[in-house]
Amino acid sequence: MNKSIYTEEYRLFLLRLRKARSESGLTQVQVAHLLKRHQSYISKCESGERRIDIIELMAFARIYGKNLDYFIQKDSGVSSP
């Protein structure tokens, strides 16, 4: 049995995080620059390799022009790739 370390909710959260960046028209490099981080930080956040705390999520939301609700809504509104 293949067991994931992430819940379905977290998987959907990661999809929303990537979708928000895509909709904003920004690259990982551009977001990293705005956050004063390396591009690898953005990549790790988006892939789930690095967990995001609420303060970091607020920064992403501000950059992407989204409300926090967008990232934590129960109904995903995001289709799986």
C-alpha positions as CSV (number, residue, x, y, z in Angstrom):
1,M,0.0,0.0,0.0
2,N,1.4,3.4,-1.0
3,K,1.1,5.7,2.0
4,S,1.4,9.5,1.6
5,I,2.7,11.6,4.4
6,Y,0.3,14.4,3.4
7,T,-3.4,14.5,3.7
8,E,-5.7,15.2,0.8
9,E,-6.3,18.7,2.2
10,Y,-2.6,19.5,2.2
11,R,-2.2,18.2,-1.3
12,L,-5.1,20.5,-2.4
13,F,-3.4,23.4,-0.5
14,L,-0.2,22.8,-2.5
15,L,-2.2,22.8,-5.7
16,R,-3.8,26.2,-4.7
17,L,-0.4,27.6,-3.8
18,R,1.0,26.7,-7.3
19,K,-2.2,27.9,-9.0
20,A,-2.1,31.3,-7.2
21,R,1.5,31.9,-8.4
22,S,0.5,30.9,-11.9
23,E,-2.5,33.2,-11.9
24,S,-0.4,36.1,-10.6
25,G,1.9,35.6,-13.6
26,L,5.0,35.4,-11.4
27,T,7.8,32.9,-11.7
28,Q,9.4,31.2,-8.7
29,V,12.4,33.4,-9.1
30,Q,10.3,36.6,-9.0
31,V,8.4,35.4,-5.9
32,A,11.7,34.4,-4.2
33,H,13.1,37.9,-4.9
34,L,10.0,39.6,-3.4
35,L,10.3,37.3,-0.3
36,K,14.1,37.8,-0.2
37,R,14.6,34.1,-0.4
38,H,16.2,31.6,-2.8
39,Q,14.2,30.1,-5.7
40,S,14.7,26.7,-4.1
41,Y,12.7,27.9,-1.0
42,I,9.7,28.5,-3.3
43,S,10.1,25.2,-5.1
44,K,10.3,23.3,-1.7
45,C,7.2,25.1,-0.5
46,E,5.2,24.3,-3.6
47,S,6.3,20.7,-3.7
48,G,5.5,20.1,0.0
49,E,9.1,19.4,0.8
50,R,8.9,22.4,3.2
51,R,5.9,23.0,5.3
52,I,4.5,26.6,5.3
53,D,3.5,28.4,8.5
54,I,0.8,31.0,8.8
55,I,3.1,33.9,8.6
56,E,4.7,32.6,5.4
57,L,1.2,31.9,4.0
58,M,0.2,35.5,4.7
59,A,3.3,36.7,2.7
60,F,2.4,34.4,-0.3
61,A,-1.2,35.6,-0.2
62,R,-0.2,39.2,-0.2
63,I,2.1,38.7,-3.2
64,Y,-0.5,36.7,-5.1
65,G,-3.3,39.1,-4.3
66,K,-5.4,36.4,-2.6
67,N,-7.2,36.1,0.6
68,L,-6.1,33.5,3.1
69,D,-9.5,31.8,2.5
70,Y,-8.4,31.0,-1.1
71,F,-5.7,28.6,0.3
72,I,-7.7,26.9,3.0
73,Q,-11.2,26.6,1.5
74,K,-12.7,23.1,1.8
75,D,-13.9,23.0,-1.8
76,S,-10.7,23.0,-3.8
77,G,-11.9,24.7,-7.0
78,V,-8.6,23.3,-8.3
79,S,-8.3,20.4,-10.6
80,S,-5.5,17.9,-10.3
81,P,-2.9,18.0,-13.0
